[in-house]
Amino acid sequence: MQGLRALAVTLVVLSHAGVGAFAGGYVGVDVFFVISGFLITSLLLRELTTTGGLSVRRFYARRALRLLPASTLVAVTALAGSWLFLSKVRFTEYAGDAISSALYTVNFRLALSGTDYLAQDSPPSPFQHFWSLAVEEQFYLVWPPLLLLSWKAAARRRGLLAAPLALLCAVSFGLSVYATAYAPRDAASWAYFGTHTRAWELGAGALLALFLARREPAGARGPLRQALAASLTWAGLACVLLAAVLFDADTPFPGYHALLPVLGTVLVLAGGARPTPFGAELLLARRPAVWLGGLSYGWYLWHWPLLVVGPMALGRPASVRLALGLSAVALVLAWGTLRLIENPVRFHTAFRRRPRRAMAFGLGLSAVAASTALVAAAFPPPISSDATAPAVSETLASAPGPGARGAELADLVARSGAGLPSNLTPALGEVKKARSAVYRDGCHVPYGPTRSPACVYGDRSSDTVVVLLGDSHAAQWFPALDRLARERGWKLVSLTKASCKVAAVTVVDHRKPYTACDAWRRTAVERIGRLRPALVVVSSSDAGTPARPAGDPVRQWTAGFQDTFRSLTATGTRVAALLDTPWPKVDAVDCAASYPLRLGRCANHLPQAIRDERRQRAERAAAATTGVTVIDPTPWLCDARGNCPVVVGDRFVYRDDSHLAEGYAEALAPVLGDRLPEPVRRKPTS
């Protein structure tokens, strides 16, 4: 058992450290789930058999003494490391993660944040690994009472004891397969972090314990012959190792892929029920493996915060070598935690035969961790600032004309300071939180839907209809177009979808052709045809890989843009194509929070800031043949020397590693309005 735990935690650590040969080492968590279900159920059955009953209070008391001392220490330490070394603008998020970790609900928080399109590229939380502990404890809120009820209900027919759990496992596995394979990308995180999709893995271990308890009479060595037992252990070990080696980040997981490590663990445990001299215990029962298995819980707890915080604390870029070194430090910390905290608390005489006192102690530890995080969230780390900077909106508003506005903006970009201005609007901590109406109203549709809701802004009674079409890099321009619509009396219709390109080229999303985008684009273009707008503004990100790459990518993208542009201009609608904005080299907000007075470290430069120059050439070529106006926003973000700052005047330019910040996009409304073709009013068709 301990040797199997050692294997599981080693696979997890190697995977998290970035060792490519074990990219699928995350299956170690699944091994832990099966072991936990098997061991806990075996202990519960022993109590039921000997006493005829089950003390749920004593069960939870044992769990509290076993888990909470070490997890509380790690959580508080990770919180301190986050305050000192990680992104200052994300600290309140990390504090929230710490609170949910202390309450064993962090898996729900991670699943919810994973469905937020704007948070999908966020750096990992130092508390992210607590999700597996949360899943276990949520399962054990249900399983002991369910086992007790099943025991009483099946008093005369023990064969029915496993029926409720078997049904639970079947439903959970079905949900796991469905959610992993068929749920939209927006809900994919629920497949990974959800208790409903993981319960079957703990249940598999529990079912094995029930089977062995029924088949193995008291005093017997087990129902399996030695040869079969040895074969099972080696076959199971091979399954776990194969999963760790063959799987990677692109493997749809858990789903049916999780069967390989789960069944492998079940085979090892089943074969291990009858010890043999030539089974997998030749490896797993060795003293080093047993010793490491005893440290598995602590090593799992410590390694992830060190991998996240360590590189920032040391001021070194993340690497496999550094990650392995930090993992070794985590193992030392695990040994110290076991010797000095876990065992002394767990076996202290003050808690012997006092489950109520043990549960109160556990609740107290959880309260300490949660309250510490609450207090820390109220006092986030400060972010330094520099002198006052010119206000972008006021500067552009006071310019006498279009040419002067462009010149004023170019001057502001060129004079961008080296530090965060004291009058930054909004404050750096609010940049990521800002959400324009298309996000608040659900108008920027996620990956699954193929139609957009009716989202109309500006002057809704106006006959001058302007449409915004594209992906999130079109939606980033909504604040500017919304301002123009209100100032100029336009009716603004927003049609945007996550990662859906303007060009009629099928791209890859989540390892599959993004056919939902193609269907959405067709319906959007048909809807625009019925609206007969005065102007359509299109834009999309230069990221995205064609599902069927062509030998000449420029030609492929040119044809895709031409297809869409011709469909839009066929009824005489004017079309303006906004080229993709230059990208920052990292998440601009996180970088500025780390280097608030050295923003040059965060700035990108041309031509590296252009994500795909070939894509932009294709868009220009397609526009030239279809009469579409091309607008290049690069001069609004980069100066004549090719420097692309993250702050211009009093506005932060980016909200993450690719999108414009809401405030800066809104401030650019006057210069965007100067470049747009004059809309021509046209009546919609019935």
Secondary structure, 3 states (H helix, E strand, C coil): CHHHHHHHHHHHHHHHCCCHHHCCHHHHHHHHHHHHHHHHHHHHHHHHHHHCCCCHHHHHHHHHHHHHHHHHHHHHHHHHHHHHHCCHHHHHHHHHHHHHHHCCCHHHHHHHHHCCHHHCCCCCCCCHHHHHHHHHHHHHHHHHHHHHHHHHHCCCCHHHCCHHHHHHHHHHHHHHHHHHHCCCHHHHHHHHHCHHHHHHHHHHHHHHHHHHHHHCCCCCCCCCCHHHHHHHHHHHHHHHHHHHHHCCCCCCCCHHHHHHHHHHHHHHHHHHCCCCCCCCHHHHCCHHHHHHHHCHHHHHHHHHHHHHHHHHHHCCCCCHHHHHHHHHHHHHHHHHHHHHHHHHHHCCHHHCCCHHHHHHHHHHHHHHHHHHHHHHHHCCCCCCCECCCCCHHHHHHHCCCHHHHHHHHHHHHHCCCCCCECCCCCCHHHHCCCCCHHHHCCCEECCCCCCCCCCEEECCCCCCEEEEEECHHHHCCHHHHHHHHHHHCCEEEEEEECCCCCCCCCEEECCEECHHHHHHHHHHHHHHHHHCCCEEEEECCCCCCECCCCCCHHHHHHHHHHHHHHHHHCCCCEEEEECCCCCCCCCHHHHHHHCCCCHHHCCEECCCCCCCHHHHHHHHHHHHHHCCEEECCHHHCCCCCCEECCEECCEECECCCCCECHHHHHHCHHHHHHHCCCCCCCCCCC
